[in-house]
């Protein structure tokens, strides 16, 4: 039997029944960058007993300002492999599946035929993100999706809502628009910020991995998004009520709807 004494402080808060629920849960985390690496760690430290983590990328020097696997000594190292070592060092009893790959539409559908209790979308490129969200929606698995953390500096403005109630965030605008065309309806939770994006921080990229541009980032914002997203998963698994942000009625015009 696993020694769960390391979760004693968590048990004081959620009780033995809560720990048992988390121990019996299986969470899928896709994307192990600034948001996903911290989210995966928080899920692990909460005591979730089984995880599947997915990422096909390697550490780049520009990741070091915000991503957990990104160290001076890990440039070029697969993020999924590094996170495997990290998570098992936290909980050696964790049942962990590691997929070092970028998910194709076909692979997404295949993966989500497995039994997951929750899906975490921490992808920052639009096309793969939509692919995962559509597959998760079709599967009926509870899902939380992180919107844009770039170009923002105030973590107190992070909110949780249904994806179709998100606003202000440019990434969320494109995701809502495309999901609607893909016949995806309400039911996916979104983590987003009501802070206006610093448009001057935009930089164009080489277009690799479905990403043609990026916004400037500060160390704590992706981690804060990861923390909020993981809290959604944990609270939902424990049956704790989450107060979702409602889309302001004043946001009717296309300009304000972003």
Buried (B, 14 or more C-beta within 10 A) or exposed (E): EEEBEEBEEBBEEBEEEBBBBBBEBBBBBBBBBBBBBBBBBBBBBBBBBBBBBBBBBBBEEEBBEBBBBBEEEBEEBBBBBBBBEBBBEEBEEBEBBBBBEBBEBEBBBEBBEEEBBBBBBBBBBBEBBBBBBBBBBBBEBBBBBBBBBBBBBEBEBBBBBBBBBBBBBBBBBBBBEBBEEBEBEEEBBBBBBBBBBEEEBEEEEEEEBBBEEBBBBBEBBBBBBBBBBBBBBBBBBBEEEEEBBEBEEEBEEEEEBB
